[in-house]
Amino acid sequence: MKTLNLISRLLDYPADELVENLDELTRWVAESSDIDTALRDKLLAFISYFERMDALDWQSEYDGLFERGRQVSLHLFEHVHGESRDRGQAMVDLMARYRSAGLALNERELPDYLPTYLEFCATQGEAATEWLAEVSHVLALLAARLREKDSPYHLLMDGLLQLSGVEVDVPALQQRIAGEEPDDTPEALDKIWEEEAVSFSGTQGSACDQLTMRPSETQRRDGQPLNWVNAADQAAPQHRASME
């Protein structure tokens, strides 16, 4: 699914290649028959916002948003397992699913990085909806927190929720996260750095290092979603529907 590939790329670090091709992406989104009006409007609004921004400013905003603190981390298991031991096994299980489908990651890449996960979903045909629905509680939480931060990145999360076919009680979720203490202040960051570091199958790099090796054409398309464990404070999906 090209739309998931596009959102994956837009969620990744805004390298020069992406910045230089925003015009082409705009044309593709505007002309694609695979994108409905609501999703098209979200994608075009996101691209238009960053088209007006200098590349270095965009990269700085990205780092400040996703590389400071954990509340809007793009690593899915951060919001499900935190730093518990369960996260390590979840990483192993997800990596095994990727390998069985022909997706190779470099040694510095963690499998729960959202752009990587979307690259995988994009190859799974009709099963992509189920894979997105499996993480809809995380997508909804990220959308709410990014909206609270007044970040255009919430448009991408909203788009992914739309593709998942899951309905979320947005007002209730916004109310729940409204009282959260920011975790990107100097004091909060100092506390994070004092915690014990956790390592899984390699060294965790920044979002800049998350360079996905795209799946081959022989990748399986019949994969079944893993059983994700929802954190106790996450919003539960109400129901699932087809993508289109």
Summary of the structure (lengths in Angstrom):
residues: 244
radius of gyration: 17.2
end to end distance: 11.9
largest distance: 49.8
contacts: 705
relative contact order: 0.18
helix: 55%
strand: 1%
